[in-house]
Amino acid sequence: MKIIKTFLWIQIILGILLGLLALVKCNEASEEYSEAVTLRAVQEGMTKAADYHEPPGIGRWSIDQILREFQATSHTCNFVAVILLYTCGAMVMLAIVMLRLGLAQKQKPGKKAEFQHNDLGFSRLVFA
């Protein structure tokens, strides 16, 4: 039981740390997306000028393609960071529930855990 508790505490700590890193990455990706939108607006404003000349691209990429790719990459990065954040939250909640059930079972030795059902279809875990 002690090994399982240690594993669950490690899971909680790692979940919190990875969740914080995911939150930082979400913020970073949101700022990158905002910069990409701002750069695209500036570029569209410059293209409307009468003396505008399209600058040469970098390699085979034009400026418009670079901005589009920058915006898409930041959006994808934000999506992955949000998924990681939700996964870490679920991991921490699961570890907390498992620790709580383990502590409740330890506090009441000899009692068996079972579900009680009511008329509405809801159930709750009780130790009888």
N, CA, C and O atoms as a GROMACS GRO file, in nm:
protein
  512
    1MET      N    1   0.083  -0.120   0.000
    1MET     CA    2   0.000   0.000   0.000
    1MET      C    3   0.088   0.126   0.000
    1MET      O    4   0.052   0.228  -0.060
    2LYS      N    5   0.202   0.119   0.069
    2LYS     CA    6   0.289   0.234   0.076
    2LYS      C    7   0.347   0.268  -0.062
    2LYS      O    8   0.365   0.385  -0.094
    3ILE      N    9   0.377   0.166  -0.143
    3ILE     CA   10   0.431   0.189  -0.276
    3ILE      C   11   0.326   0.259  -0.363
    3ILE      O   12   0.358   0.350  -0.439
    4ILE      N   13   0.202   0.215  -0.352
    4ILE     CA   14   0.094   0.276  -0.430
    4ILE      C   15   0.073   0.422  -0.389
    4ILE      O   16   0.055   0.509  -0.475
    5LYS      N   17   0.077   0.448  -0.258
    5LYS     CA   18   0.061   0.586  -0.211
    5LYS      C   19   0.175   0.674  -0.263
    5LYS      O   20   0.152   0.788  -0.305
    6THR      N   21   0.296   0.622  -0.260
    6THR     CA   22   0.411   0.697  -0.311
    6THR      C   23   0.393   0.727  -0.459
    6THR      O   24   0.418   0.839  -0.505
    7PHE      N   25   0.351   0.626  -0.534
    7PHE     CA   26   0.326   0.645  -0.677
    7PHE      C   27   0.218   0.751  -0.700
    7PHE      O   28   0.233   0.834  -0.790
    8LEU      N   29   0.112   0.750  -0.623
    8LEU     CA   30   0.004   0.847  -0.640
    8LEU      C   31   0.050   0.988  -0.605
    8LEU      O   32   0.012   1.084  -0.672
    9TRP      N   33   0.132   1.003  -0.501
    9TRP     CA   34   0.185   1.135  -0.467
    9TRP      C   35   0.276   1.187  -0.577
    9TRP      O   36   0.273   1.305  -0.611
   10ILE      N   37   0.358   1.097  -0.633
   10ILE     CA   38   0.444   1.136  -0.746
   10ILE      C   39   0.358   1.178  -0.865
   10ILE      O   40   0.390   1.275  -0.934
   11GLN      N   41   0.248   1.106  -0.888
   11GLN     CA   42   0.157   1.139  -0.997
   11GLN      C   43   0.095   1.277  -0.974
   11GLN      O   44   0.081   1.354  -1.069
   12ILE      N   45   0.058   1.308  -0.853
   12ILE     CA   46   0.001   1.440  -0.823
   12ILE      C   47   0.104   1.550  -0.848
   12ILE      O   48   0.073   1.651  -0.911
   13ILE      N   49   0.226   1.530  -0.799
   13ILE     CA   50   0.329   1.633  -0.814
   13ILE      C   51   0.363   1.654  -0.961
   13ILE      O   52   0.371   1.767  -1.008
   14LEU      N   53   0.384   1.543  -1.035
   14LEU     CA   54   0.414   1.556  -1.178
   14LEU      C   55   0.298   1.617  -1.255
   14LEU      O   56   0.320   1.696  -1.347
   15GLY      N   57   0.175   1.582  -1.218
   15GLY     CA   58   0.058   1.640  -1.284
   15GLY      C   59   0.049   1.789  -1.265
   15GLY      O   60   0.016   1.863  -1.358
   16ILE      N   61   0.078   1.835  -1.144
   16ILE     CA   62   0.073   1.978  -1.117
   16ILE      C   63   0.184   2.051  -1.193
   16ILE      O   64   0.160   2.156  -1.253
   17LEU      N   65   0.307   1.995  -1.190
   17LEU     CA   66   0.417   2.060  -1.260
   17LEU      C   67   0.395   2.063  -1.411
   17LEU      O   68   0.416   2.166  -1.475
   18LEU      N   69   0.351   1.951  -1.469
   18LEU     CA   70   0.324   1.950  -1.613
   18LEU      C   71   0.206   2.040  -1.648
   18LEU      O   72   0.204   2.100  -1.755
   19GLY      N   73   0.108   2.048  -1.559
   19GLY     CA   74  -0.004   2.138  -1.581
   19GLY      C   75   0.039   2.284  -1.584
   19GLY      O   76  -0.009   2.362  -1.666
   20LEU      N   77   0.131   2.319  -1.495
   20LEU     CA   78   0.184   2.456  -1.496
   20LEU      C   79   0.263   2.484  -1.622
   20LEU      O   80   0.252   2.592  -1.680
   21LEU      N   81   0.344   2.387  -1.666
   21LEU     CA   82   0.418   2.404  -1.791
   21LEU      C   83   0.323   2.417  -1.910
   21LEU      O   84   0.347   2.496  -2.002
   22ALA      N   85   0.214   2.338  -1.909
   22ALA     CA   86   0.116   2.347  -2.017
   22ALA      C   87   0.047   2.483  -2.016
   22ALA      O   88   0.017   2.540  -2.121
   23LEU      N   89   0.021   2.535  -1.897
   23LEU     CA   90  -0.041   2.667  -1.886
   23LEU      C   91   0.052   2.776  -1.942
   23LEU      O   92   0.006   2.868  -2.010
   24VAL      N   93   0.180   2.764  -1.914
   24VAL     CA   94   0.278   2.859  -1.968
   24VAL      C   95   0.281   2.848  -2.120
   24VAL      O   96   0.285   2.950  -2.189
   25LYS      N   97   0.279   2.726  -2.173
   25LYS     CA   98   0.282   2.706  -2.318
   25LYS      C   99   0.154   2.759  -2.383
   25LYS      O  100   0.158   2.813  -2.493
   26CYS      N  101   0.040   2.744  -2.315
   26CYS     CA  102  -0.087   2.802  -2.366
   26CYS      C  103  -0.074   2.953  -2.379
   26CYS      O  104  -0.113   3.011  -2.480
   27ASN      N  105  -0.021   3.016  -2.277
   27ASN     CA  106  -0.004   3.161  -2.279
   27ASN      C  107   0.091   3.203  -2.390
   27ASN      O  108   0.066   3.300  -2.462
   28GLU      N  109   0.201   3.128  -2.403
   28GLU     CA  110   0.300   3.158  -2.507
   28GLU      C  111   0.239   3.144  -2.647
   28GLU      O  112   0.259   3.230  -2.733
   29ALA      N  113   0.165   3.036  -2.669
   29ALA     CA  114   0.104   3.013  -2.801
   29ALA      C  115  -0.002   3.119  -2.831
   29ALA      O  116  -0.018   3.160  -2.946
   30SER      N  117  -0.075   3.162  -2.729
   30SER     CA  118  -0.175   3.267  -2.750
   30SER      C  119  -0.109   3.399  -2.789
   30SER      O  120  -0.159   3.472  -2.874
   31GLU      N  121   0.004   3.429  -2.726
   31GLU     CA  122   0.077   3.551  -2.763
   31GLU      C  123   0.130   3.540  -2.905
   31GLU      O  124   0.127   3.638  -2.979
   32GLU      N  125   0.180   3.423  -2.943
   32GLU     CA  126   0.229   3.404  -3.080
   32GLU      C  127   0.116   3.421  -3.182
   32GLU      O  128   0.136   3.480  -3.288
   33TYR      N  129  -0.001   3.368  -3.149
   33TYR     CA  130  -0.116   3.382  -3.238
   33TYR      C  131  -0.155   3.529  -3.252
   33TYR      O  132  -0.186   3.576  -3.362
   34SER      N  133  -0.152   3.601  -3.141
   34SER     CA  134  -0.184   3.744  -3.145
   34SER      C  135  -0.082   3.820  -3.230
   34SER      O  136  -0.119   3.910  -3.306
   35GLU      N  137   0.046   3.784  -3.216
   35GLU     CA  138   0.148   3.849  -3.298
   35GLU      C  139   0.128   3.818  -3.446
   35GLU      O  140   0.146   3.905  -3.531
   36ALA      N  141   0.090   3.694  -3.477
   36ALA     CA  142   0.068   3.656  -3.616
   36ALA      C  143  -0.049   3.734  -3.676
   36ALA      O  144  -0.041   3.778  -3.791
   37VAL      N  145  -0.155   3.752  -3.600
   37VAL     CA  146  -0.271   3.828  -3.649
   37VAL      C  147  -0.232   3.974  -3.669
   37VAL      O  148  -0.272   4.036  -3.768
   38THR      N  149  -0.155   4.028  -3.576
   38THR     CA  150  -0.110   4.167  -3.589
   38THR      C  151  -0.020   4.185  -3.711
   38THR      O  152  -0.034   4.282  -3.786
   39LEU      N  153   0.074   4.092  -3.730
   39LEU     CA  154   0.162   4.101  -3.846
   39LEU      C  155   0.085   4.089  -3.978
   39LEU      O  156   0.117   4.157  -4.075
   40ARG      N  157  -0.017   4.004  -3.980
   40ARG     CA  158  -0.098   3.990  -4.100
   40ARG      C  159  -0.175   4.119  -4.128
   40ARG      O  160  -0.188   4.161  -4.243
   41ALA      N  161  -0.227   4.182  -4.023
   41ALA     CA  162  -0.299   4.310  -4.041
   41ALA      C  163  -0.204   4.419  -4.091
   41ALA      O  164  -0.242   4.499  -4.177
   42VAL      N  165  -0.083   4.422  -4.038
   42VAL     CA  166   0.015   4.521  -4.083
   42VAL      C  167   0.051   4.496  -4.229
   42VAL      O  168   0.061   4.590  -4.309
   43GLN      N  169   0.070   4.368  -4.264
   43GLN     CA  170   0.106   4.335  -4.402
   43GLN      C  171  -0.007   4.370  -4.499
   43GLN      O  172   0.019   4.420  -4.608
   44GLU      N  173  -0.132   4.344  -4.459
   44GLU     CA  174  -0.246   4.381  -4.545
   44GLU      C  175  -0.256   4.532  -4.560
   44GLU      O  176  -0.292   4.582  -4.667
   45GLY      N  177  -0.224   4.606  -4.453
   45GLY     CA  178  -0.225   4.752  -4.462
   45GLY      C  179  -0.117   4.803  -4.555
   45GLY      O  180  -0.137   4.900  -4.628
   46MET      N  181  -0.001   4.737  -4.552
   46MET     CA  182   0.109   4.780  -4.640
   46MET      C  183   0.080   4.747  -4.785
   46MET      O  184   0.122   4.820  -4.874
   47THR      N  185   0.008   4.636  -4.811
   47THR     CA  186  -0.020   4.600  -4.950
   47THR      C  187  -0.117   4.697  -5.016
   47THR      O  188  -0.121   4.706  -5.139
   48LYS      N  189  -0.194   4.770  -4.938
   48LYS     CA  190  -0.289   4.866  -4.994
   48LYS      C  191  -0.222   4.996  -5.036
   48LYS      O  192  -0.284   5.079  -5.102
   49ALA      N  193  -0.097   5.016  -4.996
   49ALA     CA  194  -0.025   5.138  -5.032
   49ALA      C  195   0.007   5.135  -5.182
   49ALA      O  196   0.028   5.029  -5.240
   50ALA      N  197   0.010   5.252  -5.241
   50ALA     CA  198   0.032   5.262  -5.386
   50ALA      C  199   0.174   5.223  -5.426
   50ALA      O  200   0.195   5.164  -5.532
   51ASP      N  201   0.272   5.255  -5.342
   51ASP     CA  202   0.411   5.228  -5.377
   51ASP      C  203   0.464   5.097  -5.317
   51ASP      O  204   0.585   5.081  -5.298
   52TYR      N  205   0.374   5.004  -5.289
   52TYR     CA  206   0.413   4.877  -5.227
   52TYR      C  207   0.471   4.782  -5.331
   52TYR      O  208   0.415   4.765  -5.439
   53HIS      N  209   0.583   4.722  -5.296
   53HIS     CA  210   0.643   4.617  -5.378
   53HIS      C  211   0.658   4.492  -5.292
   53HIS      O  212   0.704   4.500  -5.178
   54GLU      N  213   0.618   4.380  -5.345
   54GLU     CA  214   0.626   4.253  -5.271
   54GLU      C  215   0.773   4.221  -5.242
   54GLU      O  216   0.853   4.210  -5.335
   55PRO      N  217   0.809   4.205  -5.114
   55PRO     CA  218   0.948   4.171  -5.083
   55PRO      C  219   0.978   4.027  -5.126
   55PRO      O  220   0.888   3.945  -5.136
   56PRO      N  221   1.104   3.998  -5.151
   56PRO     CA  222   1.137   3.861  -5.190
   56PRO      C  223   1.114   3.766  -5.074
   56PRO      O  224   1.135   3.802  -4.958
   57GLY      N  225   1.071   3.648  -5.105
   57GLY     CA  226   1.045   3.549  -5.001
   57GLY      C  227   1.173   3.489  -4.947
   57GLY      O  228   1.283   3.521  -4.993
   58ILE      N  229   1.159   3.404  -4.853
   58ILE     CA  230   1.273   3.334  -4.794
   58ILE      C  231   1.269   3.192  -4.849
   58ILE      O  232   1.179   3.115  -4.816
   59GLY      N  233   1.364   3.159  -4.930
   59GLY     CA  234   1.361   3.028  -4.995
   59GLY      C  235   1.245   3.023  -5.092
   59GLY      O  236   1.231   3.110  -5.178
   60ARG      N  237   1.162   2.923  -5.080
   60ARG     CA  238   1.045   2.910  -5.167
   60ARG      C  239   0.918   2.965  -5.101
   60ARG      O  240   0.809   2.950  -5.155
   61TRP      N  241   0.932   3.027  -4.984
   61TRP     CA  242   0.818   3.078  -4.908
   61TRP      C  243   0.800   3.227  -4.934
   61TRP      O  244   0.896   3.304  -4.928
   62SER      N  245   0.677   3.267  -4.961
   62SER     CA  246   0.646   3.410  -4.970
   62SER      C  247   0.613   3.462  -4.830
   62SER      O  248   0.596   3.384  -4.736
   63ILE      N  249   0.606   3.593  -4.817
   63ILE     CA  250   0.575   3.654  -4.687
   63ILE      C  251   0.436   3.610  -4.640
   63ILE      O  252   0.417   3.583  -4.521
   64ASP      N  253   0.341   3.603  -4.731
   64ASP     CA  254   0.205   3.561  -4.696
   64ASP      C  255   0.203   3.416  -4.646
   64ASP      O  256   0.133   3.384  -4.549
   65GLN      N  257   0.279   3.329  -4.710
   65GLN     CA  258   0.285   3.189  -4.667
   65GLN      C  259   0.351   3.177  -4.530
   65GLN      O  260   0.309   3.096  -4.447
   66ILE      N  261   0.453   3.257  -4.506
   66ILE     CA  262   0.521   3.254  -4.375
   66ILE      C  263   0.425   3.297  -4.265
   66ILE      O  264   0.419   3.234  -4.159
   67LEU      N  265   0.351   3.405  -4.288
   67LEU     CA  266   0.256   3.452  -4.187
   67LEU      C  267   0.144   3.352  -4.164
   67LEU      O  268   0.104   3.329  -4.050
   68ARG      N  269   0.093   3.292  -4.272
   68ARG     CA  270  -0.012   3.190  -4.259
   68ARG      C  271   0.037   3.069  -4.179
   68ARG      O  272  -0.034   3.016  -4.094
   69GLU      N  273   0.160   3.027  -4.207
   69GLU     CA  274   0.218   2.912  -4.136
   69GLU      C  275   0.245   2.946  -3.989
   69GLU      O  276   0.226   2.861  -3.902
   70PHE      N  277   0.290   3.067  -3.962
   70PHE     CA  278   0.313   3.112  -3.825
   70PHE      C  279   0.184   3.110  -3.745
   70PHE      O  280   0.182   3.066  -3.630
   71GLN      N  281   0.076   3.156  -3.806
   71GLN     CA  282  -0.054   3.158  -3.740
   71GLN      C  283  -0.105   3.016  -3.717
   71GLN      O  284  -0.157   2.986  -3.609
   72ALA      N  285  -0.092   2.928  -3.815
   72ALA     CA  286  -0.139   2.790  -3.801
   72ALA      C  287  -0.058   2.712  -3.698
   72ALA      O  288  -0.114   2.633  -3.621
   73THR      N  289   0.072   2.735  -3.695
   73THR     CA  290   0.158   2.665  -3.598
   73THR      C  291   0.125   2.707  -3.455
   73THR      O  292   0.119   2.622  -3.366
   74SER      N  293   0.105   2.835  -3.434
   74SER     CA  294   0.072   2.881  -3.298
   74SER      C  295  -0.065   2.830  -3.255
   74SER      O  296  -0.086   2.799  -3.137
   75HIS      N  297  -0.159   2.820  -3.348
   75HIS     CA  298  -0.291   2.767  -3.316
   75HIS      C  299  -0.282   2.618  -3.278
   75HIS      O  300  -0.345   2.575  -3.182
   76THR      N  301  -0.205   2.541  -3.352
   76THR     CA  302  -0.187   2.399  -3.323
   76THR      C  303  -0.115   2.379  -3.190
   76THR      O  304  -0.152   2.291  -3.112
   77CYS      N  305  -0.015   2.460  -3.164
   77CYS     CA  306   0.059   2.451  -3.038
   77CYS      C  307  -0.033   2.481  -2.919
   77CYS      O  308  -0.023   2.415  -2.815
   78ASN      N  309  -0.120   2.578  -2.934
   78ASN     CA  310  -0.215   2.612  -2.829
   78ASN      C  311  -0.312   2.496  -2.805
   78ASN      O  312  -0.344   2.465  -2.690
   79PHE      N  313  -0.357   2.431  -2.911
   79PHE     CA  314  -0.448   2.318  -2.899
   79PHE      C  315  -0.382   2.203  -2.822
   79PHE      O  316  -0.443   2.144  -2.734
   80VAL      N  317  -0.258   2.172  -2.856
   80VAL     CA  318  -0.185   2.063  -2.789
   80VAL      C  319  -0.163   2.098  -2.641
   80VAL      O  320  -0.175   2.010  -2.555
   81ALA      N  321  -0.131   2.223  -2.611
   81ALA     CA  322  -0.108   2.264  -2.473
   81ALA      C  323  -0.237   2.255  -2.391
   81ALA      O  324  -0.232   2.217  -2.274
   82VAL      N  325  -0.350   2.290  -2.449
   82VAL     CA  326  -0.477   2.280  -2.377
   82VAL      C  327  -0.512   2.133  -2.350
   82VAL      O  328  -0.559   2.100  -2.241
   83ILE      N  329  -0.488   2.045  -2.448
   83ILE     CA  330  -0.512   1.902  -2.426
   83ILE      C  331  -0.423   1.851  -2.314
   83ILE      O  332  -0.469   1.775  -2.229
   84LEU      N  333  -0.296   1.891  -2.313
   84LEU     CA  334  -0.204   1.850  -2.206
   84LEU      C  335  -0.250   1.904  -2.072
   84LEU      O  336  -0.240   1.834  -1.971
   85LEU      N  337  -0.300   2.025  -2.068
   85LEU     CA  338  -0.349   2.084  -1.943
   85LEU      C  339  -0.467   2.005  -1.888
   85LEU      O  340  -0.471   1.975  -1.769
   86TYR      N  341  -0.564   1.971  -1.974
   86TYR     CA  342  -0.678   1.891  -1.930
   86TYR      C  343  -0.636   1.751  -1.886
   86TYR      O  344  -0.690   1.697  -1.789
   87THR      N  345  -0.540   1.692  -1.956
   87THR     CA  346  -0.493   1.558  -1.919
   87THR      C  347  -0.424   1.561  -1.784
   87THR      O  348  -0.444   1.471  -1.703
   88CYS      N  349  -0.344   1.662  -1.759
   88CYS     CA  350  -0.277   1.674  -1.629
   88CYS      C  351  -0.379   1.696  -1.517
   88CYS      O  352  -0.366   1.640  -1.408
   89GLY      N  353  -0.480   1.776  -1.544
   89GLY     CA  354  -0.585   1.796  -1.444
   89GLY      C  355  -0.658   1.668  -1.412
   89GLY      O  356  -0.687   1.640  -1.296
   90ALA      N  357  -0.689   1.590  -1.514
   90ALA     CA  358  -0.757   1.462  -1.492
   90ALA      C  359  -0.667   1.365  -1.417
   90ALA      O  360  -0.714   1.289  -1.332
   91MET      N  361  -0.538   1.368  -1.448
   91MET     CA  362  -0.443   1.280  -1.380
   91MET      C  363  -0.434   1.314  -1.231
   91MET      O  364  -0.431   1.224  -1.147
   92VAL      N  365  -0.430   1.441  -1.200
   92VAL     CA  366  -0.423   1.483  -1.060
   92VAL      C  367  -0.553   1.448  -0.987
   92VAL      O  368  -0.550   1.398  -0.874
   93MET      N  369  -0.667   1.474  -1.051
   93MET     CA  370  -0.795   1.443  -0.986
   93MET      C  371  -0.810   1.293  -0.960
   93MET      O  372  -0.858   1.252  -0.854
   94LEU      N  373  -0.769   1.211  -1.056
   94LEU     CA  374  -0.775   1.066  -1.038
   94LEU      C  375  -0.686   1.021  -0.923
   94LEU      O  376  -0.725   0.936  -0.843
   95ALA      N  377  -0.567   1.077  -0.914
   95ALA     CA  378  -0.476   1.040  -0.805
   95ALA      C  379  -0.532   1.082  -0.670
   95ALA      O  380  -0.520   1.009  -0.572
   96ILE      N  381  -0.595   1.200  -0.664
   96ILE     CA  382  -0.654   1.247  -0.538
   96ILE      C  383  -0.768   1.156  -0.496
   96ILE      O  384  -0.780   1.120  -0.378
   97VAL      N  385  -0.853   1.117  -0.591
   97VAL     CA  386  -0.965   1.028  -0.558
   97VAL      C  387  -0.912   0.893  -0.510
   97VAL      O  388  -0.964   0.837  -0.413
   98MET      N  389  -0.811   0.840  -0.578
   98MET     CA  390  -0.757   0.710  -0.537
   98MET      C  391  -0.690   0.719  -0.399
   98MET      O  392  -0.703   0.626  -0.319
   99LEU      N  393  -0.621   0.827  -0.371
   99LEU     CA  394  -0.563   0.845  -0.237
   99LEU      C  395  -0.671   0.855  -0.132
   99LEU      O  396  -0.660   0.796  -0.024
  100ARG      N  397  -0.776   0.929  -0.163
  100ARG     CA  398  -0.886   0.946  -0.067
  100ARG      C  399  -0.954   0.812  -0.038
  100ARG      O  400  -0.985   0.781   0.077
  101LEU      N  401  -0.976   0.733  -0.142
  101LEU     CA  402  -1.038   0.601  -0.121
  101LEU      C  403  -0.945   0.510  -0.041
  101LEU      O  404  -0.991   0.433   0.043
  102GLY      N  405  -0.817   0.519  -0.067
  102GLY     CA  406  -0.721   0.437   0.009
  102GLY      C  407  -0.715   0.478   0.154
  102GLY      O  408  -0.706   0.392   0.242
  103LEU      N  409  -0.719   0.609   0.181
  103LEU     CA  410  -0.717   0.655   0.319
  103LEU      C  411  -0.846   0.620   0.392
  103LEU      O  412  -0.843   0.586   0.510
  104ALA      N  413  -0.959   0.629   0.323
  104ALA     CA  414  -1.087   0.595   0.385
  104ALA      C  415  -1.092   0.446   0.418
  104ALA      O  416  -1.146   0.407   0.521
  105GLN      N  417  -1.038   0.364   0.332
  105GLN     CA  418  -1.036   0.220   0.357
  105GLN      C  419  -0.944   0.189   0.474
  105GLN      O  420  -0.972   0.099   0.553
  106LYS      N  421  -0.833   0.262   0.485
  106LYS     CA  422  -0.738   0.238   0.593
  106LYS      C  423  -0.795   0.283   0.728
  106LYS      O  424  -0.767   0.221   0.830
  107GLN      N  425  -0.874   0.390   0.729
  107GLN     CA  426  -0.929   0.442   0.854
  107GLN      C  427  -1.038   0.351   0.910
  107GLN      O  428  -1.062   0.352   1.030
  108LYS      N  429  -1.103   0.274   0.826
  108LYS     CA  430  -1.211   0.187   0.870
  108LYS      C  431  -1.175   0.042   0.836
  108LYS      O  432  -1.227  -0.014   0.739
  109PRO      N  433  -1.087  -0.019   0.915
  109PRO     CA  434  -1.047  -0.155   0.881
  109PRO      C  435  -1.162  -0.254   0.901
  109PRO      O  436  -1.245  -0.238   0.991
  110GLY      N  437  -1.164  -0.352   0.817
  110GLY     CA  438  -1.267  -0.456   0.828
  110GLY      C  439  -1.398  -0.419   0.763
  110GLY      O  440  -1.488  -0.502   0.755
  111LYS      N  441  -1.411  -0.296   0.715
  111LYS     CA  442  -1.535  -0.256   0.650
  111LYS      C  443  -1.517  -0.263   0.500
  111LYS      O  444  -1.409  -0.236   0.448
  112LYS      N  445  -1.622  -0.300   0.433
  112LYS     CA  446  -1.617  -0.321   0.290
  112LYS      C  447  -1.684  -0.204   0.218
  112LYS      O  448  -1.789  -0.155   0.260
  113ALA      N  449  -1.623  -0.161   0.110
  113ALA     CA  450  -1.679  -0.052   0.031
  113ALA      C  451  -1.787  -0.106  -0.063
  113ALA      O  452  -1.768  -0.209  -0.128
  114GLU      N  453  -1.900  -0.036  -0.069
  114GLU     CA  454  -2.006  -0.076  -0.160
  114GLU      C  455  -2.084   0.048  -0.204
  114GLU      O  456  -2.078   0.152  -0.140
  115PHE      N  457  -2.156   0.033  -0.313
  115PHE     CA  458  -2.235   0.143  -0.366
  115PHE      C  459  -2.379   0.132  -0.317
  115PHE      O  460  -2.437   0.023  -0.318
  116GLN      N  461  -2.436   0.244  -0.273
  116GLN     CA  462  -2.577   0.250  -0.237
  116GLN      C  463  -2.649   0.325  -0.349
  116GLN      O  464  -2.605   0.432  -0.391
  117HIS      N  465  -2.759   0.269  -0.395
  117HIS     CA  466  -2.836   0.329  -0.504
  117HIS      C  467  -2.966   0.386  -0.448
  117HIS      O  468  -3.025   0.328  -0.357
  118ASN      N  469  -3.009   0.499  -0.503
  118ASN     CA  470  -3.137   0.555  -0.461
  118ASN      C  471  -3.237   0.543  -0.576
  118ASN      O  472  -3.205   0.488  -0.681
  119ASP      N  473  -3.357   0.593  -0.555
  119ASP     CA  474  -3.464   0.578  -0.653
  119ASP      C  475  -3.439   0.658  -0.781
  119ASP      O  476  -3.492   0.622  -0.887
  120LEU      N  477  -3.360   0.764  -0.774
  120LEU     CA  478  -3.335   0.847  -0.890
  120LEU      C  479  -3.225   0.792  -0.981
  120LEU      O  480  -3.201   0.847  -1.089
  121GLY      N  481  -3.159   0.686  -0.938
  121GLY     CA  482  -3.053   0.627  -1.020
  121GLY      C  483  -2.914   0.671  -0.982
  121GLY      O  484  -2.816   0.628  -1.043
  122PHE      N  485  -2.904   0.756  -0.880
  122PHE     CA  486  -2.773   0.799  -0.836
  122PHE      C  487  -2.716   0.698  -0.736
  122PHE      O  488  -2.790   0.627  -0.668
  123SER      N  489  -2.586   0.693  -0.730
  123SER     CA  490  -2.524   0.601  -0.635
  123SER      C  491  -2.411   0.672  -0.564
  123SER      O  492  -2.356   0.771  -0.614
  124ARG      N  493  -2.376   0.622  -0.446
  124ARG     CA  494  -2.265   0.678  -0.372
  124ARG      C  495  -2.190   0.564  -0.305
  124ARG      O  496  -2.245   0.458  -0.275
  125LEU      N  497  -2.063   0.588  -0.282
  125LEU     CA  498  -1.976   0.488  -0.224
  125LEU      C  499  -1.983   0.502  -0.072
  125LEU      O  500  -1.958   0.609  -0.017
  126VAL      N  501  -2.016   0.394  -0.005
  126VAL     CA  502  -2.020   0.393   0.141
  126VAL      C  503  -1.941   0.273   0.190
  126VAL      O  504  -1.923   0.174   0.119
  127PHE      N  505  -1.894   0.282   0.311
  127PHE     CA  506  -1.821   0.173   0.374
  127PHE      C  507  -1.911   0.110   0.478
  127PHE      O  508  -1.944   0.172   0.579
  128ALA      N  509  -1.950  -0.014   0.453
  128ALA     CA  510  -2.043  -0.082   0.545
  128ALA      C  511  -1.971  -0.184   0.628
  128ALA      O  512  -2.032  -0.251   0.710
   0.00000   0.00000   0.00000
